[in-house]
Amino acid sequence: MMSRPLRVLAIVLLFSSPTVAEDRFARPVIKLADPSAYGSFRLDENNFAFLRREGSSISCIVYRGKKRYYVEVGIVNTSKGEIAIPRDFVSFIKPNFTVLRTSTVAAAQDVASELPGQFIPTPPPQVPPETTTTYSATASTYGNQTYVTGTATTTTDNSAQAGANLGNAIGNAIAARRFYKAQARESKFANFLYSFAQENQSSMIKPGEARVIVATFEQIKEKRTPFEIHILIAGEMAVFKYKE
């Protein structure tokens, strides 16, 4: 049985542990204003909110990049007929601010264009060698004269430079791993945006089928305030409220 001091320590650690913010493709996920107002499911280690409407089930998750909001919408057709998804089915509503829908394909191209090329390792720092000179002498006396003969031996220690080289190699290995991991992630994100973009055309969802669409939005004046995502499917509105 856990002793009282250990129980107290466990409680302190529980409530003092930092909260890790949720992200998708290394971009922060915006929190819902009231998560209890929605159903939820977990996918790719992310929590997706959803609402059921007449003839459909609609999910939504929003994450933010440097200059864009990414609105990822999932639609399941639970009706007996096809559902049309026009381009303007999703709206980004932020009171007192102008928000424009932009091209998801252009966003994918921007992500792809920013992919770094090749990892360039950092050269090791130069550490001066440690030099030690040792002197030895012998005195000899002949009559009234004393003669001194000796030698000087100089040694150079490069172990500090070897240590710096090793530390630099380890640092470069870690940095290279992070570099290529980020490169692969951004490449996947660009492909993801290409795959689930909806540009000017409408699309149809057959009964029992599902569709994922990623819409991108830009705010004219960047300011983080509460906003809503309105999704209109087959005449039924689903509203997802977020806070920043």
C-alpha positions as CSV (number, residue, x, y, z in Angstrom):
1,M,0.0,0.0,0.0
2,M,1.3,3.5,-0.9
3,S,2.4,5.5,2.1
4,R,0.9,9.0,2.7
5,P,4.0,10.9,1.6
6,L,4.1,9.0,-1.7
7,R,0.4,9.6,-2.3
8,V,1.0,13.3,-1.7
9,L,3.9,13.3,-4.1
10,A,1.9,11.5,-6.7
11,I,-0.9,14.0,-6.5
12,V,1.6,16.9,-6.7
13,L,3.2,15.4,-9.8
14,L,-0.2,14.7,-11.4
15,F,-1.3,18.3,-11.1
16,S,2.0,19.9,-11.8
17,S,2.8,18.0,-15.0
18,P,2.8,20.2,-18.1
19,T,-0.1,19.7,-20.5
20,V,1.1,18.7,-24.0
21,A,-0.8,20.7,-26.6
22,E,-2.4,18.6,-29.4
23,D,-1.0,19.0,-32.9
24,R,-1.6,17.6,-36.3
25,F,1.2,17.6,-38.9
26,A,3.2,19.6,-36.2
27,R,0.6,22.4,-36.3
28,P,-1.3,23.3,-33.2
29,V,-4.9,22.0,-33.0
30,I,-7.4,24.7,-32.0
31,K,-9.5,23.8,-28.9
32,L,-13.2,23.5,-28.9
33,A,-15.1,26.1,-26.8
34,D,-17.2,23.3,-25.3
35,P,-16.0,19.8,-26.0
36,S,-19.0,18.3,-24.2
37,A,-21.3,19.6,-26.9
38,Y,-19.9,17.2,-29.4
39,G,-19.3,13.5,-29.9
40,S,-15.7,12.5,-30.5
41,F,-13.5,9.8,-31.9
42,R,-9.7,9.4,-32.0
43,L,-7.7,9.0,-35.2
44,D,-4.0,9.4,-35.8
45,E,-3.7,10.3,-32.1
46,N,-6.0,13.3,-32.6
47,N,-9.4,13.9,-31.2
48,F,-12.1,14.7,-33.8
49,A,-15.4,16.3,-32.8
50,F,-18.5,15.3,-34.7
51,L,-22.2,16.1,-35.0
52,R,-25.0,14.0,-36.4
53,R,-27.5,15.6,-38.7
54,E,-30.4,14.4,-40.8
55,G,-28.8,12.1,-43.4
56,S,-25.2,12.7,-42.4
57,S,-22.6,12.6,-39.7
58,I,-20.0,15.5,-39.8
59,S,-16.6,15.7,-38.1
60,C,-14.3,18.7,-37.9
61,I,-10.8,19.5,-36.7
62,V,-9.0,22.8,-37.1
63,Y,-5.3,23.4,-36.9
64,R,-3.2,26.5,-37.5
65,G,-0.1,27.1,-39.6
66,K,2.1,30.2,-40.0
67,K,-0.5,32.0,-42.1
68,R,-3.4,29.6,-42.7
69,Y,-6.1,27.8,-40.8
70,Y,-6.6,24.2,-42.0
71,V,-10.2,23.0,-41.6
72,E,-10.4,19.2,-42.0
73,V,-14.0,18.1,-42.5
74,G,-15.2,14.5,-42.6
75,I,-18.7,13.7,-44.0
76,V,-20.5,10.3,-43.8
77,N,-23.6,9.9,-45.9
78,T,-26.2,8.1,-43.7
79,S,-29.1,8.8,-46.0
80,K,-30.6,6.7,-48.8
81,G,-29.7,9.1,-51.6
82,E,-26.6,11.0,-52.9
83,I,-25.4,14.1,-51.1
84,A,-24.0,17.0,-53.1
85,I,-21.0,18.9,-51.5
86,P,-20.7,22.3,-53.1
87,R,-17.5,24.3,-52.7
88,D,-19.1,26.8,-50.3
89,F,-20.3,24.1,-47.9
90,V,-17.9,25.3,-45.2
91,S,-17.6,28.8,-43.7
92,F,-15.1,30.3,-41.3
93,I,-16.9,32.8,-39.0
94,K,-14.9,35.1,-36.8
95,P,-16.8,38.2,-35.6
96,N,-15.3,41.6,-36.5
97,F,-12.6,40.0,-38.7
98,T,-12.4,39.2,-42.4
99,V,-11.5,35.6,-43.2
100,L,-11.0,34.4,-46.8
101,R,-11.1,30.8,-48.1
102,T,-8.0,30.1,-50.1
103,S,-6.8,27.4,-52.4
104,T,-5.9,24.1,-50.7
105,V,-3.8,23.1,-53.7
106,A,-1.9,26.4,-53.4
107,A,-1.4,25.7,-49.7
108,A,0.0,22.2,-50.6
109,Q,2.4,23.8,-53.1
110,D,3.6,26.3,-50.5
111,V,4.3,23.4,-48.1
112,A,6.1,21.5,-50.8
113,S,8.2,24.5,-51.9
114,E,9.4,25.0,-48.3
115,L,10.8,21.5,-48.0
116,P,14.5,21.7,-47.2
117,G,16.9,20.0,-49.6
118,Q,19.9,18.4,-48.0
119,F,21.1,18.4,-44.4
120,I,24.3,20.4,-43.9
121,P,26.3,19.3,-40.9
122,T,27.8,21.8,-38.5
123,P,31.6,21.7,-38.4
124,P,33.2,20.9,-35.1
125,P,34.6,23.7,-32.9
126,Q,38.4,24.1,-33.0
127,V,40.0,23.4,-29.7
128,P,43.7,24.4,-29.3
129,P,45.9,21.4,-28.4
130,E,47.5,21.3,-24.9
131,T,51.2,21.4,-25.2
132,T,53.5,20.3,-22.3
133,T,57.3,20.7,-22.3
134,T,59.4,18.6,-19.9
135,Y,63.0,19.6,-19.1
136,S,65.7,17.3,-17.8
137,A,69.3,18.4,-16.9
138,T,72.5,16.8,-15.6
139,A,75.3,18.7,-13.8
140,S,78.9,17.6,-14.1
141,T,81.9,19.2,-12.3
142,Y,85.4,19.1,-13.7
143,G,87.9,20.9,-11.5
144,N,86.5,24.3,-10.7
145,Q,83.9,24.2,-13.6
146,T,80.4,22.9,-13.5
147,Y,78.8,21.9,-16.7
148,V,75.1,21.5,-17.2
149,T,73.6,19.5,-20.0
150,G,69.9,18.7,-20.6
151,T,67.1,18.1,-23.0
152,A,63.6,19.5,-23.5
153,T,60.8,17.2,-24.6
154,T,57.5,18.7,-25.9
155,T,54.3,16.6,-26.2
156,T,51.0,17.7,-27.7
157,D,47.7,16.4,-26.4
158,N,44.8,16.5,-29.0
159,S,42.3,14.7,-26.8
160,A,40.2,17.8,-26.3
161,Q,39.8,18.2,-30.1
162,A,38.9,14.5,-30.3
163,G,36.2,15.0,-27.7
164,A,34.9,18.0,-29.5
165,N,34.8,16.0,-32.8
166,L,32.9,13.2,-31.1
167,G,30.4,15.5,-29.5
168,N,29.9,17.3,-32.8
169,A,29.3,14.0,-34.7
170,I,26.7,13.0,-32.1
171,G,25.0,16.4,-32.4
172,N,25.0,16.3,-36.2
173,A,23.5,12.7,-36.1
174,I,20.6,13.9,-33.8
175,A,20.1,17.1,-35.9
176,A,20.1,15.1,-39.2
177,R,17.5,12.7,-37.8
178,R,15.2,15.6,-36.8
179,F,15.8,17.3,-40.2
180,Y,14.8,14.3,-42.3
181,K,11.9,13.5,-39.9
182,A,10.6,17.0,-40.4
183,Q,11.2,16.8,-44.2
184,A,9.2,13.5,-44.4
185,R,6.4,15.0,-42.3
186,E,6.1,18.1,-44.4
187,S,6.1,16.0,-47.6
188,K,3.3,13.8,-46.2
189,F,1.4,17.0,-45.3
190,A,1.7,18.4,-48.8
191,N,0.5,15.1,-50.3
192,F,-2.4,15.1,-47.7
193,L,-3.5,18.5,-48.8
194,Y,-3.3,17.6,-52.5
195,S,-5.3,14.4,-51.9
196,F,-8.2,16.0,-50.0
197,A,-8.4,19.4,-51.6
198,Q,-11.7,20.6,-53.1
199,E,-11.2,23.5,-55.5
200,N,-14.0,24.9,-57.7
201,Q,-16.0,21.7,-58.4
202,S,-18.8,20.2,-56.3
203,S,-18.6,16.5,-55.3
204,M,-21.2,13.8,-54.6
205,I,-21.2,11.3,-51.8
206,K,-23.1,8.1,-52.3
207,P,-25.1,6.4,-49.5
208,G,-22.9,4.8,-46.9
209,E,-19.8,6.5,-48.2
210,A,-17.5,9.0,-46.6
211,R,-15.5,12.0,-47.8
212,V,-12.7,14.0,-46.2
213,I,-12.2,17.6,-47.4
214,V,-9.5,20.0,-46.2
215,A,-10.4,23.7,-46.6
216,T,-7.8,26.5,-46.0
217,F,-8.6,30.0,-44.7
218,E,-6.5,33.1,-44.2
219,Q,-7.3,36.0,-41.9
220,I,-6.6,39.5,-43.2
221,K,-5.6,40.8,-39.8
222,E,-4.0,38.2,-37.6
223,K,-5.6,38.1,-34.2
224,R,-6.5,35.1,-32.2
225,T,-10.1,35.3,-31.0
226,P,-13.0,32.8,-30.8
227,F,-14.5,31.6,-34.1
228,E,-17.0,29.2,-35.6
229,I,-16.9,26.7,-38.4
230,H,-20.3,26.4,-40.2
231,I,-20.8,23.3,-42.3
232,L,-24.0,23.0,-44.5
233,I,-24.8,19.5,-45.7
234,A,-28.1,18.7,-47.5
235,G,-29.8,21.7,-46.0
236,E,-28.6,20.8,-42.4
237,M,-26.2,23.1,-40.6
238,A,-23.5,21.9,-38.2
239,V,-21.7,24.5,-36.1
240,F,-18.4,23.9,-34.4
241,K,-17.2,26.6,-32.0
242,Y,-13.6,27.1,-31.2
243,K,-11.5,29.3,-28.8
244,E,-8.0,30.7,-29.3
